[in-house]
Amino acid sequence: MKIDILTIFPNMFTGFLSESIIKRAIQEKYVDIQIHDIRKYSKDKHKKVDDYGFGGGKGMVLMPEPIFDAVNDLKTKDSKVILMTPQGVPYKQAKAYELAKEKHLIIICGHYEGFDERIRTLADMEISIGDYVLTGGELASMVITDSVVRLINGVIEEESHVKDSFNNNLLDYPVYTKPTEFRGMKVPEVLLSGHHANIEKFRTEESIKRTKERRPDLLEKR
């Protein structure tokens, strides 16, 4: 898979790309992630990519031409263009699985007061990671990228994500490690029994219980 991210703050991605699973996935060539500075596509001698919005109002608005030129330069027949915006469709695990099957993603990070409305015509989809506003789409694009890359075949073991929270509209079951007792809190005996059927039953029951307590809205979808 190839992921191209368009931003005016490319340095924000330095740590993200050089740590943990993302770093390993890049090194082992499961994914090619490239960060593109939108300013490089500006025809202005000062590399300006924003201006005041027509009609007044506070804040600067990203101009359409540099972003159109960037997308047109990168786009192929296999590309899906994603616009990060709080007005987009709420992001869900099901969408992560869907995007993980794509060959090429182009992610546009908005910033400042917003972006010229005509930029929306470039997007195949608009995505929001929650009902709140960030200073820009950079952090949101990292969330999308991380959630998608871990689902690419070979990046992590399939079992590690098949039973993740939100699969089958359930939250994940509780997990434990050594020691078996810590500050008076003990690991449930069933997990130490070696009885796989009982362990699976326990985990399913705990998953349903946790979902009922914390996210009953998910159970209504089952």
Residue pairs with C-beta under 8 A, 6 or more apart in sequence:
1 30
1 31
1 32
1 100
1 102
1 103
1 104
1 105
1 148
1 149
1 152
2 31
2 32
2 33
2 34
2 103
2 104
2 105
3 31
3 32
3 33
3 34
3 104
3 105
3 106
3 107
3 145
3 148
3 149
4 33
4 34
4 36
4 74
4 104
4 105
4 106
4 107
5 13
5 33
5 34
5 35
5 36
5 106
5 107
5 109
5 141
5 145
6 36
6 38
6 67
6 70
6 71
6 106
6 107
6 108
6 109
7 13
7 35
7 36
7 37
7 38
7 109
7 111
7 136
7 137
7 138
7 141
8 37
8 38
8 39
8 49
8 62
8 109
8 111
8 136
9 109
9 111
9 136
9 138
10 35
10 36
10 37
12 138
12 139
13 35
13 138
13 142
16 22
16 142
16 145
16 146
17 23
17 26
17 33
17 35
21 146
21 149
21 150
21 155
21 156
22 33
22 145
22 146
22 149
24 155
25 31
25 149
25 152
25 155
26 32
26 33
28 154
30 149
30 152
30 153
30 154
30 155
31 149
31 152
31 155
33 145
33 149
36 70
36 74
38 49
38 62
38 66
38 67
38 70
39 47
39 49
39 66
40 47
41 49
41 65
41 66
41 67
41 69
41 70
41 73
42 48
42 49
42 65
42 66
43 65
43 66
48 63
49 62
49 63
49 66
49 67
50 60
50 61
50 62
50 63
50 111
50 112
51 60
51 61
51 63
52 60
52 61
53 59
53 60
53 61
53 113
53 114
57 113
58 113
59 112
59 113
59 114
60 112
60 113
61 112
61 113
61 114
61 115
61 116
62 110
62 111
62 112
62 114
62 115
62 116
62 119
63 116
64 115
64 116
64 118
64 119
67 108
67 115
67 119
67 122
68 119
68 122
71 81
71 106
71 108
71 122
74 106
75 81
75 106
76 104
78 102
78 103
78 104
79 104
79 105
79 106
80 99
80 102
80 104
80 105
80 106
80 124
80 125
81 106
81 108
81 122
81 123
81 124
81 125
82 99
82 105
82 106
82 107
82 108
82 123
82 124
82 125
82 126
82 127
82 144
83 108
83 110
83 115
83 119
83 120
83 122
83 123
83 125
83 126
83 127
84 107
84 108
84 109
84 110
84 126
84 127
84 128
84 129
84 137
84 140
84 141
84 144
85 110
85 115
85 126
85 127
85 128
85 137
86 128
86 130
86 131
86 132
86 133
86 134
87 126
87 128
88 125
88 126
88 127
88 128
89 95
89 125
89 126
89 127
89 128
90 128
90 129
90 130
90 131
91 127
91 128
91 129
91 130
91 143
91 144
91 147
92 166
93 147
93 164
93 165
93 166
93 167
95 127
96 144
96 147
96 148
96 151
97 151
99 105
99 144
99 148
100 148
100 149
100 151
100 152
105 148
107 137
107 141
107 144
107 145
108 115
108 119
108 122
108 123
108 137
109 136
109 137
109 138
109 140
109 141
110 136
110 137
111 135
111 136
111 137
111 138
112 136
120 126
127 140
127 144
128 140
129 140
129 143
129 144
134 140
149 155
150 156
150 161
151 161
161 167
163 172
163 173
164 172
165 171
165 172
166 218
168 222
169 211
169 218
169 219
169 221
169 222
170 207
170 208
170 211
170 218
170 219
170 222
171 207
171 210
171 211
171 214
171 215
171 218
172 207
172 210
173 202
173 203
173 204
173 206
173 207
173 210
174 206
174 210
176 187
176 188
176 191
180 186
180 187
180 192
181 187
188 202
190 198
190 199
190 202
191 199
191 202
193 199
208 219
211 218
211 219
212 219
